[in-house]
């Protein structure tokens, strides 16, 4: 590993975190909150440490894959470790493990919380909770690429390590320009939703924070009752639309802006994503109507909101779906597992991987019937490399193993299998609320500190898609190149 280059990147990351902390500091000063010192101290620590790391990383070197993955893994751990300080110093969340869990949940856009009372927190802290999700949604390293000096061709390794999906490609020849385009779309969606929510009657501060956590598919709300607190169908549908858009591959949104609608419509991943969202909504709507006698209009609205919220791994709630019939809960677990599109801000396994896994299964079954047939797997008309299929299989295996191990550890708290399993799945898929004791009207505060740390790293594993964190465990990574 090139230690100097990694230190340089980590220094830039801490500087970016310090700059992002200025906004909540300004809000804390304006509102006279008790969190001013917490933000000021954290900014000073990040700025000084960032300067030290940048000094240690002087000089130019070419980045390789191992350097990119190490920088991403260490960068996200560092962001979370220092991002937790304002909570502790201000006293909003006194215990560091709880603050670390909340911060990781923010940066990974999971939305799981240990807080039972949210509205009484200082406004600066609430803004920081929302801002961490917005920072983590598109990726802090992608933002770094857009702002920092060029790293040459090696910069693609940073994007590959941080961006979700089996294949990461550039929208334009230069990686830095690609990062700027992605953030341009991201900022545009955020601004559009903020305006729509304001027009629907939501105050500006709340509109901005909810736009942050919707476009990032994070789900942190400034209300104890989440979006249900507004009791507005207009607000619900505005959020549904923007959650769904945020779950689409940003390269498809970029293609739409250039009126390449045929390529967008032909996307097999988008087709599966849309079909699952619509199908799950209709099935749950019918289930609620038959089992509970819920009027079709209300059941459709609630089903659509929860399905899109869970599938895009946003985690907002307008109803306590832990009280829904078993079929409806099972459908939500299914879409929670699948997630949305690769290249979006959502978590989960991703629809693209599900498409490739089914195509690989079909090919293996055809080999039994036609042993000599040469069957090339294609997606959206393009050949899929065998190395890509191999990485999909490895990811899926690792995902299931981590899910089972996490469930085993959390089950030690003796809160029931449904709690342990859904807590691990919702953290690994970066969704937020689970079922039973960690349902939409509950929180993760009752879990032991061991479980909270395990779930914190499950959230990081899910957001970074496992590899960038696991490679840190290899001693050979730390040797100088």
C-alpha positions in Angstrom: 0.0 0.0 0.0 1.2 3.5 -0.8 0.9 5.0 2.7 1.7 8.6 1.6 -1.0 8.6 -1.1 -3.6 7.1 1.3 -2.7 9.7 4.0 -3.1 12.5 1.4 -6.6 11.3 0.5 -7.6 10.9 4.1 -6.4 14.4 4.8 -8.7 15.8 2.0 -11.6 13.7 3.4 -11.2 15.3 6.9 -11.0 18.7 5.4 -14.2 18.1 3.5 -15.9 16.9 6.7 -14.7 20.1 8.5 -16.2 22.2 5.7 -19.5 20.3 5.9 -19.6 20.9 9.6 -19.7 24.6 9.1 -23.4 24.6 8.1 -24.7 22.9 11.3 -22.3 25.1 13.3 -24.0 28.2 11.7 -27.4 26.9 12.5 -26.3 26.1 16.1 -25.0 29.7 16.5 -28.1 31.2 14.9 -30.5 29.2 17.1 -28.4 29.5 20.3 -28.2 25.8 20.7 -26.1 23.8 23.2 -24.2 22.2 20.3 -22.0 25.1 19.2 -18.9 23.9 21.1 -19.4 20.4 19.8 -19.3 21.5 16.2 -16.5 24.0 16.7 -14.3 21.5 18.5 -14.9 18.8 15.8 -14.1 21.3 13.0 -10.8 22.2 14.7 -9.9 18.5 15.2 -10.7 17.6 11.6 -8.9 20.6 10.1 -5.7 20.1 12.1 -5.6 16.3 11.6 -6.4 16.8 7.9 -3.5 19.2 7.6 -1.1 16.7 9.3 -2.2 13.8 7.1 -1.9 16.0 4.0 1.6 17.0 5.1 2.6 13.4 5.6 1.2 12.5 2.1 3.3 15.0 0.2 4.6 13.9 -3.2 2.9 12.4 -6.2 2.4 8.7 -6.8 0.3 6.6 -9.1 -2.7 5.0 -7.4 -3.4 1.3 -7.7 -6.5 -0.7 -6.8 -5.2 -1.6 -3.4 -4.6 2.0 -2.5 -8.1 3.0 -3.7 -9.8 0.3 -1.7 -7.7 1.1 1.4 -8.5 4.8 1.2 -12.2 4.2 0.9 -12.3 1.7 3.8 -10.2 3.9 6.1 -11.9 7.1 4.9 -15.4 5.9 5.8 -14.3 4.6 9.2 -12.5 7.9 9.9 -15.5 10.0 8.8 -17.8 8.1 11.1 -15.3 8.2 14.0 -14.9 12.0 13.9 -18.5 12.7 12.8 -19.7 11.2 16.1 -17.9 13.8 18.1 -20.5 16.6 17.9 -23.1 14.2 19.4 -20.9 13.3 22.4 -19.4 16.8 23.0 -22.8 18.5 22.9 -24.4 15.8 25.1 -27.1 14.9 22.6 -25.8 11.3 22.6 -23.5 11.0 25.6 -22.1 7.4 25.0 -19.6 7.2 22.1 -20.8 3.8 20.9 -24.3 5.1 20.5 -23.0 8.3 18.7 -20.8 6.1 16.4 -23.8 3.9 15.6 -25.9 7.0 14.8 -23.1 8.6 12.7 -22.5 5.4 10.7 -26.2 5.0 10.1 -26.1 8.6 8.7 -23.1 8.3 6.4 -24.2 4.9 5.1 -27.8 6.3 4.6 -29.2 3.4 6.7 -31.5 5.5 8.9 -31.4 3.1 11.9 -31.4 5.2 15.1 -30.8 4.7 18.8 -32.9 7.8 19.6 -36.4 7.6 20.9 -36.9 11.4 21.2 -35.8 13.4 18.2 -37.7 16.7 18.1 -36.1 17.9 21.3 -32.6 17.8 19.9 -30.8 21.0 19.0 -31.4 22.1 15.4 -27.8 22.0 14.5 -27.6 18.3 15.6 -30.7 17.5 13.6 -29.2 19.2 10.5 -26.0 17.3 11.0 -27.9 14.0 11.1 -29.5 14.9 7.8 -26.3 16.2 6.3 -24.4 13.0 7.1 -26.9 11.1 5.0 -26.6 13.6 2.1 -22.8 13.4 2.2 -22.9 9.6 2.2 -25.6 9.2 -0.4 -23.5 9.9 -3.5 -20.3 9.1 -1.7 -17.7 11.2 0.1 -14.9 9.9 -2.1 -16.9 10.8 -5.2 -17.1 14.4 -3.8 -13.4 14.2 -3.1 -12.7 13.4 -6.7 -14.9 16.3 -7.8 -13.0 18.8 -5.6 -9.4 17.6 -5.0 -6.4 17.7 -7.4 -6.5 15.0 -10.1 -5.1 11.6 -9.3 -4.9 10.5 -12.9 -6.3 7.2 -14.1 -6.0 5.7 -10.6 -8.9 7.9 -9.5 -11.2 5.4 -11.0 -10.3 2.9 -8.3 -11.7 5.3 -5.7 -15.0 5.4 -7.6 -15.1 1.6 -8.1 -14.4 1.0 -4.4 -17.2 3.4 -3.2 -19.9 3.2 -5.9 -22.5 0.5 -5.5 -23.0 -2.1 -8.2 -21.1 -4.9 -9.9 -19.9 -2.7 -12.7 -18.8 1.0 -12.3 -18.2 3.0 -15.5 -17.4 6.6 -16.4 -20.1 8.8 -17.9 -17.5 10.9 -19.6 -13.8 10.1 -20.3 -12.5 11.9 -17.2 -13.3 10.5 -13.7 -13.4 14.0 -12.1 -15.9 15.2 -14.7 -18.0 12.1 -14.1 -18.0 12.9 -10.4 -19.1 16.5 -11.1 -22.0 15.3 -13.3 -23.2 12.8 -10.7 -23.1 15.5 -8.0 -24.9 17.9 -10.4 -27.8 15.5 -10.8 -27.7 14.9 -7.0 -27.9 18.5 -6.1 -30.6 19.1 -8.8 -32.8 16.4 -7.3 -32.3 17.8 -3.8 -33.2 21.3 -4.8 -36.3 20.1 -6.8 -37.6 18.1 -3.8 -37.0 21.0 -1.4 -39.1 23.3 -3.6 -41.9 20.7 -4.0 -42.1 20.1 -0.2 -42.1 23.8 0.5 -45.0 24.3 -2.0 -46.8 21.4 -0.2 -46.7 23.4 3.1 -43.6 22.0 4.8 -41.3 24.6 6.4 -38.1 25.4 4.6 -35.8 23.9 7.3 -37.8 20.6 7.4 -38.1 20.6 3.6 -34.3 20.8 3.2 -33.5 18.2 5.8 -36.1 15.8 4.4 -34.8 16.4 0.8 -31.3 15.6 2.1 -32.5 12.3 3.5 -34.8 11.4 0.7 -32.4 11.9 -2.3 -29.7 10.0 -0.3 -32.3 7.3 0.5 -31.4 7.7 4.1 -34.6 8.2 6.0 -33.6 10.3 9.0 -36.5 12.6 9.9 -36.7 15.6 12.2 -40.0 14.3 13.5 -40.5 11.5 16.0 -43.3 10.0 13.9 -41.3 10.4 10.7 -43.3 11.4 7.6 -46.6 10.3 9.3 -46.3 13.4 11.5 -47.4 15.6 8.5 -50.5 13.6 7.7 -50.4 14.8 4.1 -51.1 12.7 1.0 -49.4 15.4 -1.1 -46.2 15.2 0.9 -46.3 11.4 0.9 -46.5 11.2 -2.9 -43.9 13.9 -3.4 -41.5 11.8 -1.3 -42.6 8.5 -3.0 -41.7 10.0 -6.4 -38.3 11.3 -5.3 -37.4 8.1 -3.4 -38.2 6.1 -6.6 -36.1 8.5 -8.7 -33.2 8.2 -6.3 -33.3 4.4 -6.5 -32.7 4.6 -10.3 -29.1 4.2 -11.7 -27.8 7.8 -12.0 -26.3 6.9 -15.4 -29.9 6.3 -16.6 -31.0 9.7 -15.2 -28.1 11.2 -17.1 -29.2 9.5 -20.3 -32.7 10.8 -19.7 -31.4 14.3 -19.5 -29.8 13.7 -23.0 -33.1 12.3 -24.3 -31.8 8.8 -24.8 -35.1 7.4 -23.7 -34.8 4.1 -25.7 -31.7 3.0 -23.8 -33.4 3.9 -20.5 -36.6 1.9 -21.3 -34.6 -1.1 -22.5 -32.6 -1.3 -19.2 -33.3 -4.7 -17.7 -32.4 -3.5 -14.3 -34.9 -0.6 -14.4 -37.5 -3.0 -15.7 -37.0 -5.4 -12.8 -36.9 -2.4 -10.3 -40.2 -1.0 -11.6 -41.9 -4.4 -11.8 -40.9 -5.3 -8.3 -42.0 -1.9 -6.9 -45.4 -2.0 -8.7 -46.0 -5.7 -8.1 -45.2 -5.6 -4.3 -47.4 -2.5 -3.9 -50.4 -4.1 -5.5 -50.0 -7.4 -3.7 -49.6 -5.7 -0.3 -52.6 -3.4 -1.1 -54.7 -6.4 -1.9 -53.5 -8.2 1.3 -54.4 -5.3 3.5 -57.8 -5.0 1.9 -58.6 -8.7 2.3 -57.1 -9.2 5.8 -57.9 -5.8 7.5 -60.6 -4.4 5.3 -58.5 -1.3 4.7 -60.1 0.9 2.0 -58.4 0.4 -1.3 -57.3 4.1 -1.6 -55.7 4.1 1.8 -54.2 0.7 1.4 -52.7 1.6 -2.0 -51.2 4.8 -0.7 -49.7 3.1 2.4 -48.4 0.1 0.4 -46.8 2.3 -2.2 -45.0 4.5 0.4 -43.7 1.6 2.4 -42.7 -0.5 -0.6 -40.8 2.3 -2.3 -39.3 3.4 1.1 -38.0 -0.1 1.9 -37.0 -1.1 -1.6 -34.9 2.1 -2.1 -33.6 1.5 1.5 -34.8 5.0 2.6 -36.6 3.8 5.6 -39.3 6.4 6.1 -42.6 5.3 7.6 -46.2 6.4 7.4 -47.6 3.3 9.0 -46.5 0.6 11.5 -46.0 -2.2 9.1 -44.9 -4.5 12.0 -48.6 -4.9 12.6 -49.4 -5.8 9.0 -50.2 -9.4 7.9 -47.3 -11.9 7.6 -47.6 -11.8 3.8 -47.1 -8.1 3.7 -44.2 -8.2 6.0 -42.6 -11.0 4.0 -42.9 -8.9 0.8 -41.2 -6.0 2.5 -38.4 -8.3 3.6 -38.0 -9.5 0.0 -37.7 -6.0 -1.5 -35.5 -5.0 1.5 -33.1 -7.8 0.4 -33.2 -6.9 -3.3 -32.8 -3.2 -3.0 -32.9 -0.8 -5.9 -30.6 -0.2 -8.9 -26.8 -0.2 -9.0 -25.3 3.2 -9.4 -28.0 4.8 -7.2 -27.9 6.0 -3.6 -29.8 2.9 -2.5 -28.5 -0.2 -0.7 -29.4 -3.9 -0.8 -28.1 -6.6 -3.2 -29.2 -4.5 -6.2 -31.5 -5.4 -9.0 -28.6 -5.7 -11.5 -27.1 -8.5 -9.5 -30.4 -10.3 -9.2 -30.8 -10.1 -13.0 -27.3 -11.5 -13.6 -27.8 -14.3 -11.0 -31.1 -15.4 -12.7 -29.4 -15.3 -16.1 -26.4 -17.4 -14.7 -28.9 -19.9 -13.3 -30.7 -20.2 -16.6 -27.4 -20.8 -18.4 -26.5 -23.6 -16.0 -29.8 -25.2 -16.4 -29.5 -25.0 -20.2 -26.1 -26.7 -20.0 -27.7 -29.7 -18.5 -30.0 -30.0 -21.6 -27.4 -28.8 -24.1 -23.9 -29.6 -22.8 -22.1 -28.3 -25.9 -24.0 -25.1 -26.3 -22.0 -21.8 -25.9 -24.3 -19.4 -24.1 -23.0 -15.9 -23.6 -24.8 -13.9 -20.9 -25.9 -10.4 -22.1 -27.4 -7.6 -20.2 -29.0 -4.6 -22.0 -27.6 -6.1 -25.2 -24.0 -6.0 -24.0 -21.8 -9.1 -23.2 -21.2 -9.6 -19.5 -17.7 -10.6 -18.7 -17.1 -13.8 -16.7 -15.1 -11.9 -14.2 -18.2 -9.8 -13.5 -20.4 -12.8 -13.0 -17.7 -14.3 -10.7 -17.7 -11.1 -8.6 -21.5 -11.2 -8.3 -21.4 -14.8 -7.0 -18.7 -13.9 -4.5 -20.6 -10.8 -3.3 -23.8 -12.8 -2.9 -22.0 -15.5 -0.9 -20.3 -12.9 1.3 -23.5 -11.0 1.8 -25.4 -14.2 3.0 -22.5 -15.2 5.3 -22.3 -11.7 6.9 -26.1 -11.7 7.3 -26.1 -15.0 9.1 -23.1 -14.2 11.4 -24.6 -10.8 12.3 -27.9 -12.4 13.1 -26.0 -14.9 15.4 -24.3 -12.1 17.3 -27.4 -9.9 17.7 -29.4 -12.9 18.8 -27.2 -13.0 21.9 -29.4 -10.0 23.2 -32.3 -12.5 23.4 -34.8 -10.3 21.7 -36.1 -13.0 19.3 -35.1 -14.3 15.9 -37.2 -11.8 13.9 -35.5 -8.9 15.7 -32.0 -10.3 15.3 -32.5 -11.2 11.6 -34.3 -8.1 10.5 -31.9 -5.8 12.5 -28.9 -7.4 10.7 -30.7 -7.4 7.3 -31.9 -3.8 7.6 -28.4 -2.6 8.5 -26.5 -4.7 5.9 -29.0 -3.5 3.3 -28.9 0.1 4.6 -32.6 0.3 5.1 -33.2 1.5 8.7 -36.2 0.1 10.5 -36.7 -3.7 10.7 -39.4 -5.8 12.4 -40.5 -6.6 15.9 -38.3 -4.8 18.5 -36.6 -2.7 15.8 -39.8 -1.9 13.8 -40.8 1.4 12.3 -42.1 2.8 15.6 -39.2 1.4 17.7 -35.4 2.1 17.7 -32.1 0.2 18.2 -31.4 1.8 21.6 -32.2 -1.4 23.6 -29.4 -3.4 21.9 -26.2 -4.1 23.7 -23.0 -2.1 22.8 -21.5 -5.2 21.2 -24.6 -5.6 18.9 -24.4 -1.9 18.0 -20.8 -2.1 17.0 -21.4 -5.2 14.9 -24.4 -3.6 13.2 -22.3 -0.4 12.7 -19.8 -2.4 10.7 -22.6 -4.3 9.0 -23.9 -0.9 7.8 -20.4 0.0 6.5 -20.0 -3.3 4.8 -23.4 -2.9 3.1 -22.7 0.7 1.9 -19.2 -0.1 0.6 -20.4 -3.5 -0.8 -18.1 -5.6 1.5 -14.7 -5.6 -0.3 -13.2 -2.3 0.7 -13.6 -3.2 4.4 -12.6 -6.8 4.2 -9.4 -6.1 2.4 -8.3 -4.1 5.4 -8.0 -7.4 7.3 -5.3 -8.7 5.1 -1.8 -8.0 6.6 -0.2 -7.9 3.1 -2.3 -4.7 2.3 -0.4 -2.7 4.9 3.0 -3.5 3.6 4.7 -0.8 1.6 4.6 -1.3 -2.1 
